[in-house]
């Protein structure tokens, strides 16, 4: 059931998106559990904030009306904060010269998985908007898009924090040359 009393199938686009957002939020919790527990961890702070933002986003997806949303819906500054996070963490990382394979530290691995689930949420949102064009505001799509980019950068930062190098993807031709 939706907050407005409507009954929907468990596999309708709105419920598929809600479930994917729940899965994403759970993966962020797992990534946080893998982070080292040392003082003020900037990655953990960002992930905690994002988990709260995902609850606000989920309320809108579920159909909660803006005037009933406990903490309000996402706003432009939430998207801007993700962009600032990307810039801040990227500044401390080596420049990418190739694709990287997901993995590394446990926290980075969880963040890579969260990024992939975030991309799925983005696709589920597109599916919902196809059948219900006014289901959510455009900012929801912008937020998910920036969040997946942010999670990629945070996975790299988690590897750097753990002292774990990233594995560059190499083409078959490059791998054969090395052997």
C-alpha positions as CSV (number, residue, x, y, z in Angstrom):
1,X,0.0,0.0,0.0
2,X,1.1,3.6,-0.7
3,X,0.8,6.4,1.8
4,X,-2.3,7.8,-0.1
5,X,-4.1,4.5,0.4
6,X,-3.7,3.1,-3.1
7,X,-2.9,-0.6,-3.4
8,X,-0.3,-1.5,-6.0
9,X,1.4,-4.7,-7.2
10,X,4.7,-5.5,-5.5
11,X,6.4,-5.4,-8.9
12,X,4.9,-2.2,-10.2
13,X,7.6,0.4,-11.2
14,X,7.1,2.5,-8.1
15,X,7.6,-0.5,-5.8
16,X,10.6,-1.8,-7.8
17,X,12.2,1.6,-7.4
18,X,11.4,1.8,-3.7
19,X,12.9,-1.7,-3.2
20,X,16.0,-0.7,-5.1
21,X,16.5,2.4,-3.0
22,X,16.1,0.3,0.2
23,X,18.8,-2.1,-1.2
24,X,21.1,0.9,-1.9
25,X,20.6,2.4,1.5
26,X,21.4,-1.0,3.1
27,X,24.6,-1.3,1.0
28,X,25.7,2.2,2.2
29,X,25.2,0.9,5.8
30,X,27.4,-2.1,5.0
31,X,30.1,0.2,3.5
32,X,30.0,2.3,6.7
33,X,30.4,-0.8,8.8
34,X,33.6,-1.7,6.8
35,X,35.1,1.8,7.2
36,X,37.8,2.1,9.9
37,X,36.5,3.5,13.1
38,X,39.0,6.3,13.6
39,X,38.0,9.8,14.8
40,X,36.1,11.9,12.3
41,X,35.9,9.9,9.1
42,X,34.8,12.1,6.2
43,X,33.6,9.2,4.1
44,X,31.4,8.0,6.9
45,X,29.9,11.4,7.4
46,X,29.0,11.7,3.7
47,X,27.5,8.2,3.7
48,X,25.4,9.0,6.8
49,X,24.0,12.1,5.2
50,X,23.2,10.3,2.0
51,X,21.4,7.6,3.9
52,X,19.1,10.2,5.4
53,X,18.7,11.9,2.0
54,X,17.7,8.5,0.5
55,X,14.9,8.3,3.1
56,X,13.6,11.7,2.0
57,X,13.9,10.6,-1.7
58,X,12.1,7.3,-0.9
59,X,9.2,9.3,0.7
60,X,8.7,11.2,-2.5
61,X,8.9,8.0,-4.6
62,X,6.3,6.3,-2.3
63,X,3.9,9.2,-3.0
64,X,4.1,11.1,0.3
65,X,2.8,14.6,-0.3
66,X,5.3,17.4,0.2
67,X,3.4,19.0,3.1
68,X,3.5,15.6,4.9
69,X,7.1,14.9,4.4
70,X,8.8,14.8,7.8
71,X,12.1,16.4,6.7
72,X,11.1,17.8,3.4
73,X,12.0,16.5,0.0
74,X,15.4,16.7,-1.8
75,X,16.4,20.2,-2.9
76,X,19.0,21.6,-5.3
77,X,21.5,22.1,-2.5
78,X,21.4,18.3,-1.9
79,X,22.6,17.7,-5.5
80,X,25.1,20.6,-5.1
81,X,26.5,19.0,-1.9
82,X,27.1,15.7,-3.8
83,X,29.0,17.6,-6.5
84,X,31.1,19.3,-3.8
85,X,31.8,15.9,-2.3
86,X,33.0,14.6,-5.6
87,X,35.3,17.6,-6.1
88,X,36.6,17.4,-2.5
89,X,37.5,13.7,-2.5
90,X,38.7,13.6,-6.1
91,X,41.2,16.4,-5.3
92,X,43.1,13.9,-3.0
93,X,43.1,11.1,-5.5
94,X,45.5,10.3,-8.3
95,X,44.1,11.1,-11.8
96,X,42.5,8.2,-13.5
97,X,44.3,7.0,-16.6
98,X,42.2,3.9,-17.2
99,X,39.1,2.1,-16.1
100,X,39.4,0.5,-12.7
101,X,38.0,-2.9,-11.7
102,X,35.6,-2.8,-8.7
103,X,37.1,-4.0,-5.5
104,X,40.0,-3.3,-3.2
105,X,39.2,-2.8,0.5
106,X,35.9,-4.2,1.9
107,X,34.5,-0.7,2.2
108,X,35.4,0.2,-1.4
109,X,33.9,-3.1,-2.6
110,X,30.6,-2.3,-0.9
111,X,30.7,1.2,-2.3
112,X,31.3,-0.1,-5.9
113,X,28.3,-2.4,-5.4
114,X,26.2,0.5,-4.0
115,X,27.2,2.5,-7.1
116,X,25.9,-0.3,-9.4
117,X,22.6,-0.5,-7.4
118,X,22.3,3.3,-7.6
119,X,22.6,3.0,-11.4
120,X,19.8,0.4,-11.3
121,X,17.7,2.7,-9.2
122,X,18.2,5.4,-11.9
123,X,17.0,2.9,-14.5
124,X,14.0,1.9,-12.4
125,X,13.2,5.6,-12.0
126,X,13.2,6.0,-15.8
127,X,10.8,3.1,-16.0
128,X,8.5,4.7,-13.4
129,X,8.5,8.0,-15.3
130,X,7.6,6.2,-18.5
131,X,4.3,5.0,-17.0
132,X,3.8,7.9,-14.6
133,X,5.5,11.0,-16.0
134,X,4.8,13.2,-13.0
135,X,5.6,10.6,-10.3
136,X,8.5,12.6,-8.9
137,X,10.3,15.8,-9.6
138,X,13.2,16.0,-12.0
139,X,15.6,16.6,-9.1
140,X,15.2,12.9,-8.1
141,X,16.9,11.8,-11.3
142,X,19.6,14.4,-11.0
143,X,20.3,13.3,-7.4
144,X,20.6,9.6,-8.3
145,X,22.9,10.4,-11.2
146,X,25.2,12.5,-9.1
147,X,25.1,10.0,-6.3
148,X,26.4,7.2,-8.4
149,X,29.3,9.3,-9.5
150,X,29.9,10.2,-5.9
151,X,29.9,6.6,-4.8
152,X,32.6,5.8,-7.4
153,X,34.8,8.6,-6.1
154,X,34.1,7.5,-2.5
155,X,35.1,3.9,-3.4
156,X,38.4,5.2,-4.6
157,X,38.8,7.3,-1.5
158,X,38.1,4.3,0.7
159,X,40.8,2.3,-1.1
160,X,43.2,5.2,-0.6
161,X,42.3,5.5,3.1
162,X,42.9,1.8,3.5
163,X,46.2,1.9,1.7
164,X,44.8,-0.5,-1.0
165,X,45.7,0.1,-4.6
166,X,43.2,0.0,-7.4
167,X,43.3,-2.6,-10.1
168,X,43.4,-1.0,-13.6
169,X,41.4,-2.7,-16.2
170,X,43.6,-3.8,-19.1
171,X,42.5,-5.0,-22.5
172,X,43.1,-8.5,-23.7
173,X,45.9,-7.2,-26.0
174,X,47.6,-5.5,-23.1
175,X,47.4,-8.6,-20.9
176,X,48.8,-10.8,-23.7
177,X,51.7,-8.4,-24.2
178,X,52.6,-8.8,-20.5
179,X,52.6,-12.6,-20.7
